[in-house]
Amino acid sequence: MGKHLIQTDLAQLRASEQPKINPEAQIAFEAIVALHGTVEALQKEIQTLKGDKK
């Protein structure tokens, strides 16, 4: 169990350090996530307007 906690802590440390290392990549990733959410919302709206609501 202790070993698992150490690995988890290391993973969290790497994740928190990543934006400091490459902020452009972090900004791009956040933009992609936002666009993905927008596309999903628009697809649902189109389905609603077409009457194909599931």
Backbone as a chain_set.jsonl record, in Angstrom:
{"seq": "MGKHLIQTDLAQLRASEQPKINPEAQIAFEAIVALHGTVEALQKEIQTLKGDKK", "coords": {"N": [[0.827, -1.195, 0.0], [1.924, 1.247, 0.771], [3.77, 1.589, -1.245], [2.097, 1.999, -3.442], [0.959, 4.461, -2.767], [3.217, 6.092, -2.928], [3.786, 5.918, -5.686], [1.474, 7.095, -6.675], [1.726, 9.658, -5.616], [4.003, 10.475, -7.017], [2.997, 10.481, -9.616], [1.093, 12.502, -9.404], [2.777, 14.639, -8.856], [4.237, 14.792, -11.233], [2.168, 15.466, -12.973], [1.44, 17.954, -11.968], [3.712, 19.379, -12.459], [3.919, 19.412, -15.199], [2.47, 21.546, -16.607], [4.159, 23.669, -15.985], [6.435, 23.025, -17.297], [5.742, 22.908, -20.023], [3.846, 25.181, -20.991], [2.464, 25.954, -23.302], [1.557, 23.561, -24.414], [-0.243, 22.773, -22.441], [-2.158, 24.815, -22.615], [-3.076, 24.376, -25.214], [-4.159, 21.815, -24.906], [-6.258, 22.344, -23.088], [-7.819, 23.983, -24.717], [-8.587, 22.178, -26.695], [-10.129, 20.392, -25.182], [-12.208, 22.136, -24.434], [-13.292, 22.727, -26.966], [-14.173, 20.198, -27.7], [-16.219, 19.785, -25.859], [-17.96, 21.805, -26.726], [-18.611, 20.901, -29.301], [-19.969, 18.513, -28.669], [-22.205, 19.578, -27.325], [-23.385, 21.061, -29.394], [-23.991, 18.998, -31.188], [-25.962, 17.624, -29.743], [-27.898, 19.605, -29.649], [-28.521, 19.848, -32.363], [-29.619, 17.3, -32.831], [-31.899, 17.523, -31.244], [-33.257, 19.603, -32.563], [-33.767, 18.358, -34.976], [-35.521, 16.482, -34.169], [-34.773, 14.002, -33.385], [-34.434, 13.179, -30.808], [-33.035, 11.274, -28.264]], "CA": [[0.0, 0.0, 0.0], [2.82, 2.393, 0.8], [4.372, 1.739, -2.576], [1.074, 2.577, -4.298], [0.848, 5.878, -2.43], [4.388, 6.779, -3.468], [3.602, 6.026, -7.128], [0.414, 8.071, -6.895], [2.311, 10.968, -5.347], [4.887, 10.802, -8.133], [2.152, 10.798, -10.767], [0.51, 13.826, -9.165], [3.852, 15.606, -8.979], [4.506, 14.95, -12.669], [1.034, 16.181, -13.565], [1.473, 19.355, -11.551], [4.895, 19.997, -13.051], [3.782, 19.445, -16.651], [2.174, 22.886, -17.139], [5.308, 24.543, -15.799], [7.434, 22.647, -18.291], [5.27, 23.227, -21.366], [2.548, 25.853, -20.861], [1.757, 25.973, -24.587], [0.859, 22.284, -24.554], [-1.371, 22.799, -21.52], [-3.162, 25.717, -23.186], [-3.645, 23.681, -26.371], [-4.99, 20.725, -24.389], [-7.48, 22.934, -22.541], [-8.618, 24.45, -25.85], [-9.166, 20.991, -27.329], [-11.19, 19.92, -24.289], [-13.323, 23.071, -24.558], [-13.909, 22.528, -28.28], [-14.863, 18.908, -27.656], [-17.472, 20.032, -25.147], [-18.813, 22.603, -27.594], [-19.095, 20.024, -30.375], [-20.984, 17.624, -28.094], [-23.412, 20.372, -27.065], [-23.994, 21.387, -30.685], [-24.568, 17.772, -31.732], [-27.214, 17.375, -29.017], [-28.867, 20.624, -30.083], [-28.944, 19.466, -33.724], [-30.521, 16.153, -32.695], [-33.152, 18.042, -30.703], [-33.923, 20.358, -33.612], [-34.217, 17.415, -35.992], [-36.557, 15.629, -33.597], [-34.202, 12.672, -33.157], [-34.055, 13.146, -29.399], [-32.991, 9.882, -27.787]], "C": [[0.868, 1.253, 0.0], [3.441, 2.671, -0.55], [3.38, 2.398, -3.539], [0.939, 4.08, -4.032], [2.015, 6.67, -2.995], [4.237, 6.961, -4.972], [2.544, 7.061, -7.463], [0.954, 9.48, -6.68], [3.224, 11.403, -6.485], [4.085, 11.189, -9.37], [1.536, 12.187, -10.607], [1.569, 14.912, -9.319], [4.169, 15.857, -10.452], [3.401, 15.758, -13.33], [1.065, 17.659, -13.189], [2.666, 20.092, -12.147], [4.753, 20.193, -14.559], [3.457, 20.847, -17.182], [3.349, 23.846, -16.998], [6.359, 24.278, -16.872], [7.004, 23.099, -19.686], [3.891, 23.903, -21.294], [1.771, 25.908, -22.167], [0.97, 24.687, -24.8], [-0.361, 22.246, -23.647], [-2.498, 23.671, -22.069], [-3.853, 25.044, -24.375], [-4.575, 22.567, -25.921], [-6.31, 21.264, -23.856], [-8.391, 23.443, -23.654], [-9.302, 23.284, -26.547], [-10.319, 20.45, -26.491], [-12.419, 20.823, -24.401], [-14.043, 22.897, -25.886], [-14.695, 21.226, -28.329], [-16.215, 19.063, -26.957], [-18.459, 20.818, -25.99], [-19.417, 21.753, -28.705], [-20.18, 19.094, -29.846], [-22.297, 18.372, -27.86], [-24.13, 20.704, -28.368], [-24.63, 20.158, -31.328], [-25.898, 17.44, -31.057], [-28.292, 18.356, -29.458], [-29.397, 20.296, -31.479], [-29.92, 18.301, -33.665], [-31.891, 16.61, -32.197], [-33.938, 18.761, -31.795], [-34.453, 19.443, -34.722], [-35.348, 16.534, -35.477], [-36.078, 14.217, -33.341], [-33.783, 12.507, -31.708], [-34.134, 11.714, -28.886], [-33.141, 9.821, -26.294]], "O": [[0.565, 2.217, -0.704], [3.618, 3.822, -0.952], [3.76, 3.243, -4.349], [0.818, 4.871, -4.967], [1.836, 7.785, -3.485], [4.526, 8.039, -5.491], [2.692, 7.819, -8.421], [0.674, 10.386, -7.465], [3.219, 12.57, -6.873], [4.453, 12.118, -10.089], [1.467, 12.956, -11.567], [1.287, 15.985, -9.853], [4.348, 17.002, -10.867], [3.67, 16.634, -14.152], [0.748, 18.517, -14.014], [2.62, 21.31, -12.316], [5.41, 21.062, -15.129], [4.108, 21.301, -18.123], [3.51, 24.748, -17.82], [7.075, 25.184, -17.298], [7.821, 23.617, -20.448], [2.875, 23.245, -21.518], [0.54, 25.91, -22.148], [-0.152, 24.716, -25.307], [-1.408, 21.736, -24.045], [-3.667, 23.295, -21.99], [-5.072, 25.133, -24.521], [-5.655, 22.388, -26.485], [-7.369, 20.703, -24.14], [-9.613, 23.343, -23.543], [-10.462, 23.387, -26.944], [-11.367, 20.091, -27.029], [-13.547, 20.332, -24.456], [-15.273, 22.916, -25.931], [-15.765, 21.165, -28.935], [-17.226, 18.533, -27.417], [-19.657, 20.536, -25.975], [-20.603, 21.876, -29.011], [-21.203, 18.903, -30.503], [-23.373, 17.856, -28.164], [-25.357, 20.633, -28.434], [-25.691, 20.26, -31.945], [-26.849, 17.025, -31.72], [-29.454, 17.985, -29.619], [-30.59, 20.449, -31.743], [-30.934, 18.304, -34.363], [-32.921, 16.135, -32.675], [-35.144, 18.554, -31.936], [-35.481, 19.739, -35.332], [-36.057, 15.909, -36.266], [-36.89, 13.322, -33.104], [-32.853, 11.753, -31.42], [-35.146, 11.031, -29.045], [-33.128, 8.734, -25.716]]}, "num_chains": 1, "name": "protein.A"}
